[in-house]
Amino acid sequence: MKPTHPLPVHHSWPLYERDRFFALGQLRGDEMLDPIPDIVDVAERPGSPHIRVGEWDCDLTDNNRLRWSDEVHDIFGIPRGAVVRREEAVALYAEESRAAMERLRAYAIRHRRGFTIDVEICPVTTPRRWMRLIAAPVCEADRVVRLQGLKFLVPAAVDRDF
């Protein structure tokens, strides 16, 4: 029997719910959608690390050009300000996570839907770890021109026991 691990958060959502998923860079308190404790609850626990949320953007009209905040560079272990091609970034995802993320990304673009997924990444300078990816398409007329969103590390305090 295949475990449900490693991707407990793995779903798409309609764009009219964008504010709900982007508020404070997290999913909010709906246990059916978010089996990992709310990021605010985790951050307020004594001894919890400060959770840094990074912003990113992928321009679909410009050869998938990426724009990352400093926090996203840190998550992937890539020097801040370095230009990163999408192919390089995607190569840092663990295989199973990369496949799931690519399926959700294609679905998001085709159907104009946002998505949320927890993925395992293999950063350049640190051991493998888990990251939450929240993404939504930006549309102009009938066309998706960009994906934008948030990325943050899933704190060790909420790692799953599978």
Backbone as JSON Lines, residues from 0, in Angstrom:
{"i":0,"aa":"M","n":[0.84,-1.18,0.0],"ca":[0.0,0.0,0.0],"c":[0.88,1.24,0.0]}
{"i":1,"aa":"K","n":[0.65,2.14,-0.93],"ca":[1.45,3.35,-1.03],"c":[1.0,4.37,0.02]}
{"i":2,"aa":"P","n":[1.94,4.92,0.8],"ca":[1.54,5.9,1.81],"c":[1.08,7.2,1.17]}
{"i":3,"aa":"T","n":[0.31,7.97,1.92],"ca":[-0.13,9.27,1.43],"c":[1.02,10.28,1.47]}
{"i":4,"aa":"H","n":[2.05,9.97,2.2],"ca":[3.27,10.78,2.28],"c":[3.94,10.77,0.91]}
{"i":5,"aa":"P","n":[4.55,11.78,0.4],"ca":[4.99,12.96,1.11],"c":[4.18,14.21,0.81]}
{"i":6,"aa":"L","n":[3.04,14.11,0.2],"ca":[2.36,15.31,-0.26],"c":[0.97,15.47,0.36]}
{"i":7,"aa":"P","n":[0.87,15.78,1.65],"ca":[-0.45,15.87,2.27],"c":[-1.26,17.07,1.81]}
{"i":8,"aa":"V","n":[-0.62,18.16,1.44],"ca":[-1.33,19.32,0.93],"c":[-1.11,19.32,-0.58]}
{"i":9,"aa":"H","n":[-2.17,19.12,-1.32],"ca":[-2.02,18.9,-2.74],"c":[-3.38,19.12,-3.39]}
{"i":10,"aa":"H","n":[-3.68,20.34,-3.72],"ca":[-4.98,20.61,-4.3],"c":[-4.98,21.92,-5.07]}
{"i":11,"aa":"S","n":[-5.97,22.06,-5.92],"ca":[-6.15,23.33,-6.62],"c":[-7.4,24.01,-6.09]}
{"i":12,"aa":"W","n":[-7.51,25.3,-6.39],"ca":[-8.65,26.07,-5.89],"c":[-8.96,27.18,-6.89]}
{"i":13,"aa":"P","n":[-10.24,27.62,-6.92],"ca":[-10.64,28.65,-7.89],"c":[-10.06,30.02,-7.54]}
{"i":14,"aa":"L","n":[-9.83,30.82,-8.56],"ca":[-9.19,32.13,-8.35],"c":[-10.0,33.05,-7.44]}
{"i":15,"aa":"Y","n":[-11.32,32.89,-7.38],"ca":[-12.09,33.75,-6.49],"c":[-11.76,33.49,-5.02]}
{"i":16,"aa":"E","n":[-11.05,32.4,-4.72],"ca":[-10.61,32.13,-3.35],"c":[-9.17,32.61,-3.09]}
{"i":17,"aa":"R","n":[-8.62,33.36,-4.01],"ca":[-7.24,33.83,-3.91],"c":[-6.92,34.5,-2.57]}
{"i":18,"aa":"D","n":[-7.76,35.42,-2.13],"ca":[-7.5,36.13,-0.87],"c":[-7.42,35.16,0.31]}
{"i":19,"aa":"R","n":[-8.23,34.16,0.29],"ca":[-8.23,33.17,1.36],"c":[-6.89,32.45,1.45]}
{"i":20,"aa":"F","n":[-6.31,32.1,0.32],"ca":[-5.08,31.32,0.32],"c":[-3.82,32.18,0.45]}
{"i":21,"aa":"F","n":[-3.91,33.45,0.11],"ca":[-2.74,34.3,0.2],"c":[-2.7,35.14,1.47]}
{"i":22,"aa":"A","n":[-3.77,35.16,2.24],"ca":[-3.81,35.95,3.47],"c":[-2.68,35.49,4.39]}
{"i":23,"aa":"L","n":[-1.84,36.44,4.77],"ca":[-0.72,36.18,5.68],"c":[0.21,35.08,5.18]}
{"i":24,"aa":"G","n":[0.2,34.78,3.88],"ca":[1.1,33.8,3.32],"c":[0.84,32.38,3.78]}
{"i":25,"aa":"Q","n":[-0.38,32.03,3.98],"ca":[-0.68,30.73,4.57],"c":[-2.09,30.29,4.23]}
{"i":26,"aa":"L","n":[-2.34,29.04,4.46],"ca":[-3.72,28.55,4.47],"c":[-4.27,28.87,5.84]}
{"i":27,"aa":"R","n":[-5.54,29.15,5.94],"ca":[-6.12,29.5,7.24],"c":[-7.05,28.42,7.73]}
{"i":28,"aa":"G","n":[-6.79,27.92,8.9],"ca":[-7.59,27.08,9.74],"c":[-8.6,26.11,9.19]}
{"i":29,"aa":"D","n":[-8.63,25.78,7.93],"ca":[-9.6,24.82,7.44],"c":[-8.92,23.46,7.39]}
{"i":30,"aa":"E","n":[-9.16,22.64,8.42],"ca":[-8.43,21.39,8.56],"c":[-8.63,20.45,7.38]}
{"i":31,"aa":"M","n":[-9.75,20.52,6.69],"ca":[-9.95,19.63,5.55],"c":[-8.96,19.96,4.45]}
{"i":32,"aa":"L","n":[-8.54,21.21,4.33],"ca":[-7.61,21.6,3.29],"c":[-6.17,21.59,3.76]}
{"i":33,"aa":"D","n":[-5.94,21.67,5.06],"ca":[-4.59,21.88,5.56],"c":[-4.27,20.97,6.74]}
{"i":34,"aa":"P","n":[-3.77,19.76,6.5],"ca":[-3.5,18.86,7.61],"c":[-2.3,19.29,8.46]}
{"i":35,"aa":"I","n":[-1.51,20.23,7.98],"ca":[-0.41,20.76,8.77],"c":[-0.96,21.93,9.57]}
{"i":36,"aa":"P","n":[-0.61,22.05,10.86],"ca":[-1.15,23.15,11.66],"c":[-0.92,24.5,11.0]}
{"i":37,"aa":"D","n":[-1.85,25.39,11.23],"ca":[-1.76,26.74,10.68],"c":[-0.4,27.34,11.0]}
{"i":38,"aa":"I","n":[0.22,27.95,10.03],"ca":[1.57,28.48,10.18],"c":[1.64,29.53,11.29]}
{"i":39,"aa":"V","n":[0.58,30.27,11.51],"ca":[0.56,31.25,12.6],"c":[0.6,30.52,13.94]}
{"i":40,"aa":"D","n":[-0.18,29.44,14.08],"ca":[-0.16,28.66,15.32],"c":[1.23,28.1,15.59]}
{"i":41,"aa":"V","n":[1.89,27.6,14.57],"ca":[3.23,27.04,14.73],"c":[4.21,28.14,15.13]}
{"i":42,"aa":"A","n":[4.13,29.28,14.48],"ca":[5.06,30.38,14.76],"c":[4.91,30.91,16.18]}
{"i":43,"aa":"E","n":[3.73,30.78,16.77],"ca":[3.5,31.31,18.11],"c":[3.89,30.32,19.21]}
{"i":44,"aa":"R","n":[4.22,29.08,18.85],"ca":[4.63,28.11,19.87],"c":[5.97,28.54,20.46]}
{"i":45,"aa":"P","n":[6.15,28.35,21.77],"ca":[7.45,28.67,22.37],"c":[8.55,27.88,21.68]}
{"i":46,"aa":"G","n":[9.64,28.57,21.37],"ca":[10.79,27.92,20.75],"c":[10.65,27.68,19.25]}
{"i":47,"aa":"S","n":[9.53,28.12,18.64],"ca":[9.37,27.91,17.21],"c":[10.26,28.87,16.43]}
{"i":48,"aa":"P","n":[10.83,28.41,15.33],"ca":[11.65,29.3,14.51],"c":[10.78,30.34,13.82]}
{"i":49,"aa":"H","n":[11.38,31.47,13.5],"ca":[10.67,32.5,12.74],"c":[10.44,31.97,11.32]}
{"i":50,"aa":"I","n":[9.24,32.03,10.84],"ca":[8.91,31.52,9.52],"c":[8.94,32.67,8.53]}
{"i":51,"aa":"R","n":[9.81,32.53,7.54],"ca":[9.97,33.58,6.54],"c":[9.29,33.16,5.25]}
{"i":52,"aa":"V","n":[8.4,33.99,4.79],"ca":[7.64,33.71,3.58],"c":[8.3,34.44,2.42]}
{"i":53,"aa":"G","n":[8.57,33.69,1.35],"ca":[9.17,34.28,0.15],"c":[8.15,34.42,-0.96]}
{"i":54,"aa":"E","n":[8.33,35.45,-1.76],"ca":[7.45,35.7,-2.9],"c":[8.17,35.34,-4.18]}
{"i":55,"aa":"W","n":[7.4,34.87,-5.16],"ca":[7.97,34.5,-6.45],"c":[7.0,34.81,-7.56]}
{"i":56,"aa":"D","n":[7.52,34.83,-8.77],"ca":[6.74,35.15,-9.95],"c":[7.37,34.42,-11.12]}
{"i":57,"aa":"C","n":[6.55,33.86,-12.0],"ca":[7.04,33.21,-13.21],"c":[6.29,33.8,-14.39]}
{"i":58,"aa":"D","n":[7.02,34.51,-15.26],"ca":[6.43,35.19,-16.42],"c":[6.31,34.21,-17.58]}
{"i":59,"aa":"L","n":[5.1,33.78,-17.88],"ca":[4.87,32.8,-18.93],"c":[5.05,33.39,-20.32]}
{"i":60,"aa":"T","n":[5.0,34.71,-20.43],"ca":[5.17,35.36,-21.74],"c":[6.63,35.64,-22.05]}
{"i":61,"aa":"D","n":[7.5,35.42,-21.08],"ca":[8.93,35.71,-21.24],"c":[9.76,34.47,-20.9]}
{"i":62,"aa":"N","n":[9.49,33.37,-21.59],"ca":[10.28,32.14,-21.45],"c":[10.35,31.63,-20.01]}
{"i":63,"aa":"N","n":[9.25,31.75,-19.26],"ca":[9.19,31.29,-17.87],"c":[10.22,31.97,-16.98]}
{"i":64,"aa":"R","n":[10.44,33.24,-17.21],"ca":[11.42,33.99,-16.41],"c":[10.95,34.08,-14.96]}
{"i":65,"aa":"L","n":[11.86,33.73,-14.04],"ca":[11.55,33.74,-12.61],"c":[12.01,35.03,-11.96]}
{"i":66,"aa":"R","n":[11.23,35.48,-11.0],"ca":[11.63,36.55,-10.08],"c":[11.4,36.0,-8.69]}
{"i":67,"aa":"W","n":[12.44,36.03,-7.88],"ca":[12.38,35.5,-6.52],"c":[12.76,36.56,-5.51]}
{"i":68,"aa":"S","n":[12.1,36.55,-4.38],"ca":[12.53,37.39,-3.26],"c":[13.77,36.74,-2.64]}
{"i":69,"aa":"D","n":[14.44,37.48,-1.77],"ca":[15.62,36.95,-1.08],"c":[15.28,35.67,-0.31]}
{"i":70,"aa":"E","n":[14.09,35.62,0.28],"ca":[13.69,34.45,1.07],"c":[13.62,33.19,0.21]}
{"i":71,"aa":"V","n":[13.16,33.32,-1.02],"ca":[13.09,32.14,-1.89],"c":[14.5,31.69,-2.26]}
{"i":72,"aa":"H","n":[15.38,32.64,-2.54],"ca":[16.78,32.27,-2.79],"c":[17.34,31.48,-1.6]}
{"i":73,"aa":"D","n":[17.05,31.96,-0.38],"ca":[17.54,31.29,0.83],"c":[16.99,29.87,0.95]}
{"i":74,"aa":"I","n":[15.69,29.71,0.67],"ca":[15.05,28.39,0.76],"c":[15.77,27.38,-0.13]}
{"i":75,"aa":"F","n":[16.14,27.81,-1.33],"ca":[16.79,26.92,-2.29],"c":[18.31,26.88,-2.16]}
{"i":76,"aa":"G","n":[18.86,27.69,-1.23],"ca":[20.3,27.68,-1.03],"c":[21.07,28.3,-2.19]}
{"i":77,"aa":"I","n":[20.45,29.24,-2.86],"ca":[21.06,29.92,-4.0],"c":[21.36,31.36,-3.59]}
{"i":78,"aa":"P","n":[22.54,31.88,-3.94],"ca":[22.87,33.25,-3.52],"c":[21.78,34.26,-3.91]}
{"i":79,"aa":"R","n":[21.5,35.14,-2.97],"ca":[20.5,36.19,-3.22],"c":[20.89,37.01,-4.45]}
{"i":80,"aa":"G","n":[19.89,37.31,-5.25],"ca":[20.11,38.12,-6.45],"c":[20.55,37.32,-7.66]}
{"i":81,"aa":"A","n":[20.91,36.05,-7.49],"ca":[21.33,35.24,-8.64],"c":[20.14,35.02,-9.57]}
{"i":82,"aa":"V","n":[20.42,35.07,-10.85],"ca":[19.39,34.78,-11.84],"c":[19.25,33.26,-11.92]}
{"i":83,"aa":"V","n":[18.02,32.79,-11.76],"ca":[17.75,31.35,-11.78],"c":[16.76,31.06,-12.89]}
{"i":84,"aa":"R","n":[17.13,30.13,-13.76],"ca":[16.2,29.69,-14.8],"c":[15.24,28.68,-14.2]}
{"i":85,"aa":"R","n":[14.04,28.62,-14.72],"ca":[13.03,27.69,-14.19],"c":[13.53,26.25,-14.21]}
{"i":86,"aa":"E","n":[14.2,25.87,-15.28],"ca":[14.71,24.5,-15.4],"c":[15.67,24.18,-14.24]}
{"i":87,"aa":"E","n":[16.48,25.14,-13.84],"ca":[17.41,24.94,-12.72],"c":[16.66,24.79,-11.41]}
{"i":88,"aa":"A","n":[15.64,25.61,-11.22],"ca":[14.86,25.55,-9.98],"c":[14.1,24.23,-9.88]}
{"i":89,"aa":"V","n":[13.46,23.83,-10.96],"ca":[12.67,22.6,-10.96],"c":[13.57,21.38,-10.7]}
{"i":90,"aa":"A","n":[14.8,21.43,-11.13],"ca":[15.74,20.33,-10.9],"c":[16.05,20.14,-9.42]}
{"i":91,"aa":"L","n":[15.76,21.14,-8.59],"ca":[16.02,21.04,-7.15],"c":[14.87,20.41,-6.37]}
{"i":92,"aa":"Y","n":[13.8,20.03,-7.06],"ca":[12.67,19.34,-6.42],"c":[12.95,17.84,-6.43]}
{"i":93,"aa":"A","n":[12.61,17.15,-5.35],"ca":[12.68,15.7,-5.35],"c":[11.75,15.19,-6.43]}
{"i":94,"aa":"E","n":[12.09,14.08,-7.06],"ca":[11.38,13.59,-8.24],"c":[9.86,13.5,-8.06]}
{"i":95,"aa":"E","n":[9.4,12.86,-7.0],"ca":[7.95,12.71,-6.79],"c":[7.28,14.07,-6.59]}
{"i":96,"aa":"S","n":[7.93,14.96,-5.86],"ca":[7.38,16.29,-5.64],"c":[7.36,17.09,-6.94]}
{"i":97,"aa":"R","n":[8.43,16.97,-7.73],"ca":[8.49,17.69,-9.01],"c":[7.35,17.25,-9.92]}
{"i":98,"aa":"A","n":[7.11,15.96,-10.02],"ca":[6.05,15.46,-10.89],"c":[4.68,15.99,-10.44]}
{"i":99,"aa":"A","n":[4.42,15.95,-9.15],"ca":[3.13,16.44,-8.62],"c":[2.99,17.94,-8.86]}
{"i":100,"aa":"M","n":[4.07,18.69,-8.6],"ca":[4.02,20.15,-8.8],"c":[3.78,20.48,-10.27]}
{"i":101,"aa":"E","n":[4.45,19.79,-11.18],"ca":[4.28,20.07,-12.61],"c":[2.85,19.77,-13.07]}
{"i":102,"aa":"R","n":[2.25,18.7,-12.54],"ca":[0.85,18.4,-12.89],"c":[-0.08,19.51,-12.41]}
{"i":103,"aa":"L","n":[0.09,19.96,-11.16],"ca":[-0.76,21.04,-10.63],"c":[-0.52,22.34,-11.38]}
{"i":104,"aa":"R","n":[0.73,22.62,-11.73],"ca":[1.06,23.84,-12.47],"c":[0.36,23.85,-13.83]}
{"i":105,"aa":"A","n":[0.45,22.74,-14.55],"ca":[-0.2,22.65,-15.87],"c":[-1.71,22.8,-15.73]}
{"i":106,"aa":"Y","n":[-2.28,22.16,-14.72],"ca":[-3.72,22.27,-14.47],"c":[-4.1,23.71,-14.13]}
{"i":107,"aa":"A","n":[-3.28,24.37,-13.33],"ca":[-3.55,25.77,-12.95],"c":[-3.57,26.68,-14.17]}
{"i":108,"aa":"I","n":[-2.62,26.49,-15.06],"ca":[-2.55,27.33,-16.26],"c":[-3.71,27.01,-17.19]}
{"i":109,"aa":"R","n":[-3.98,25.75,-17.41],"ca":[-5.04,25.35,-18.34],"c":[-6.43,25.77,-17.85]}
{"i":110,"aa":"H","n":[-6.67,25.65,-16.53],"ca":[-8.01,25.9,-15.99],"c":[-8.13,27.18,-15.17]}
{"i":111,"aa":"R","n":[-7.07,27.98,-15.16],"ca":[-7.05,29.25,-14.4],"c":[-7.43,29.02,-12.94]}
{"i":112,"aa":"R","n":[-6.68,28.15,-12.28],"ca":[-6.92,27.82,-10.88],"c":[-5.62,27.97,-10.09]}
{"i":113,"aa":"G","n":[-5.75,28.36,-8.84],"ca":[-4.6,28.39,-7.96],"c":[-4.33,26.99,-7.43]}
{"i":114,"aa":"F","n":[-3.18,26.81,-6.78],"ca":[-2.9,25.53,-6.16],"c":[-1.98,25.69,-4.96]}
{"i":115,"aa":"T","n":[-2.03,24.68,-4.12],"ca":[-1.19,24.61,-2.92],"c":[-0.63,23.2,-2.86]}
{"i":116,"aa":"I","n":[0.65,23.1,-2.56],"ca":[1.27,21.78,-2.46],"c":[2.48,21.87,-1.54]}
{"i":117,"aa":"D","n":[2.7,20.83,-0.77],"ca":[3.93,20.68,-0.01],"c":[4.86,19.83,-0.85]}
{"i":118,"aa":"V","n":[6.09,20.29,-1.03],"ca":[7.05,19.58,-1.86],"c":[8.36,19.38,-1.1]}
{"i":119,"aa":"E","n":[9.04,18.31,-1.45],"ca":[10.37,18.09,-0.9],"c":[11.37,18.67,-1.89]}
{"i":120,"aa":"I","n":[12.29,19.47,-1.38],"ca":[13.31,20.07,-2.25],"c":[14.69,19.63,-1.79]}
{"i":121,"aa":"C","n":[15.63,19.74,-2.71],"ca":[17.03,19.37,-2.47],"c":[17.86,20.63,-2.72]}
{"i":122,"aa":"P","n":[17.89,21.55,-1.74],"ca":[18.6,22.81,-1.94],"c":[20.09,22.61,-2.25]}
{"i":123,"aa":"V","n":[20.67,23.64,-2.82],"ca":[22.06,23.58,-3.24],"c":[23.0,23.39,-2.05]}
{"i":124,"aa":"T","n":[22.76,24.09,-0.93],"ca":[23.73,24.11,0.17],"c":[23.25,23.48,1.47]}
{"i":125,"aa":"T","n":[22.05,22.91,1.49],"ca":[21.52,22.34,2.73],"c":[20.89,20.98,2.44]}
{"i":126,"aa":"P","n":[20.6,20.21,3.48],"ca":[19.94,18.91,3.27],"c":[18.53,19.08,2.72]}
{"i":127,"aa":"R","n":[17.97,17.97,2.23],"ca":[16.58,17.98,1.75],"c":[15.66,18.54,2.83]}
{"i":128,"aa":"R","n":[14.61,19.2,2.37],"ca":[13.62,19.73,3.32],"c":[12.3,19.94,2.6]}
{"i":129,"aa":"W","n":[11.29,20.3,3.4],"ca":[9.93,20.49,2.88],"c":[9.59,21.96,2.76]}
{"i":130,"aa":"M","n":[8.91,22.28,1.68],"ca":[8.5,23.66,1.4],"c":[7.04,23.65,0.99]}
{"i":131,"aa":"R","n":[6.29,24.63,1.45],"ca":[4.91,24.81,0.97],"c":[4.96,25.82,-0.18]}
{"i":132,"aa":"L","n":[4.29,25.46,-1.26],"ca":[4.21,26.29,-2.46],"c":[2.75,26.66,-2.66]}
{"i":133,"aa":"I","n":[2.47,27.96,-2.71],"ca":[1.13,28.47,-2.98],"c":[1.25,29.28,-4.27]}
{"i":134,"aa":"A","n":[0.4,29.0,-5.25],"ca":[0.52,29.65,-6.55],"c":[-0.85,30.01,-7.11]}
{"i":135,"aa":"A","n":[-0.87,31.07,-7.9],"ca":[-2.11,31.46,-8.59],"c":[-1.75,32.1,-9.92]}
{"i":136,"aa":"P","n":[-2.54,31.82,-10.94],"ca":[-2.3,32.46,-12.23],"c":[-2.75,33.91,-12.23]}
{"i":137,"aa":"V","n":[-2.06,34.71,-13.03],"ca":[-2.45,36.09,-13.29],"c":[-2.91,36.11,-14.73]}
{"i":138,"aa":"C","n":[-4.13,36.59,-14.94],"ca":[-4.74,36.54,-16.27],"c":[-4.85,37.94,-16.87]}
{"i":139,"aa":"E","n":[-4.66,37.99,-18.18],"ca":[-4.94,39.18,-18.97],"c":[-5.9,38.73,-20.05]}
{"i":140,"aa":"A","n":[-7.08,39.32,-20.04],"ca":[-8.16,38.87,-20.93],"c":[-8.39,37.39,-20.69]}
{"i":141,"aa":"D","n":[-8.28,36.57,-21.74],"ca":[-8.55,35.14,-21.61],"c":[-7.27,34.32,-21.47]}
{"i":142,"aa":"R","n":[-6.17,34.96,-21.16],"ca":[-4.88,34.28,-21.18],"c":[-4.16,34.36,-19.84]}
{"i":143,"aa":"V","n":[-3.58,33.26,-19.4],"ca":[-2.74,33.27,-18.21],"c":[-1.35,33.75,-18.65]}
{"i":144,"aa":"V","n":[-0.88,34.85,-18.04],"ca":[0.4,35.42,-18.44],"c":[1.5,35.2,-17.4]}
{"i":145,"aa":"R","n":[1.1,34.94,-16.15],"ca":[2.09,34.73,-15.09],"c":[1.52,33.8,-14.05]}
{"i":146,"aa":"L","n":[2.4,33.19,-13.32],"ca":[2.05,32.53,-12.07],"c":[2.79,33.3,-10.99]}
{"i":147,"aa":"Q","n":[2.13,33.5,-9.88],"ca":[2.8,34.16,-8.77],"c":[2.37,33.51,-7.48]}
{"i":148,"aa":"G","n":[3.2,33.69,-6.47],"ca":[2.81,33.06,-5.23],"c":[3.79,33.21,-4.11]}
{"i":149,"aa":"L","n":[3.69,32.27,-3.17],"ca":[4.48,32.29,-1.94],"c":[5.13,30.93,-1.76]}
{"i":150,"aa":"K","n":[6.29,30.95,-1.1],"ca":[6.98,29.72,-0.73],"c":[7.51,29.91,0.68]}
{"i":151,"aa":"F","n":[7.39,28.87,1.5],"ca":[8.01,28.92,2.81],"c":[8.29,27.51,3.28]}
{"i":152,"aa":"L","n":[9.28,27.39,4.14],"ca":[9.66,26.08,4.66],"c":[8.6,25.6,5.63]}
{"i":153,"aa":"V","n":[8.31,24.32,5.57],"ca":[7.43,23.7,6.55],"c":[8.31,23.46,7.77]}
{"i":154,"aa":"P","n":[8.0,24.08,8.9],"ca":[8.86,23.98,10.07],"c":[9.02,22.54,10.55]}
{"i":155,"aa":"A","n":[10.22,22.25,11.08],"ca":[10.49,20.91,11.61],"c":[9.5,20.54,12.71]}
{"i":156,"aa":"A","n":[8.99,21.55,13.42],"ca":[8.04,21.3,14.51],"c":[6.77,20.63,14.03]}
{"i":157,"aa":"V","n":[6.48,20.72,12.73],"ca":[5.26,20.11,12.22],"c":[5.56,19.01,11.22]}
{"i":158,"aa":"D","n":[6.81,18.52,11.16],"ca":[7.11,17.42,10.25],"c":[6.19,16.25,10.54]}
{"i":159,"aa":"R","n":[5.86,15.52,9.5],"ca":[4.93,14.41,9.64],"c":[5.68,13.13,10.0]}
{"i":160,"aa":"D","n":[5.06,12.27,10.77],"ca":[5.63,10.97,11.09],"c":[4.98,9.92,10.21]}
{"i":161,"aa":"F","n":[5.62,9.59,9.1],"ca":[5.08,8.57,8.18],"c":[6.07,7.44,8.09]}
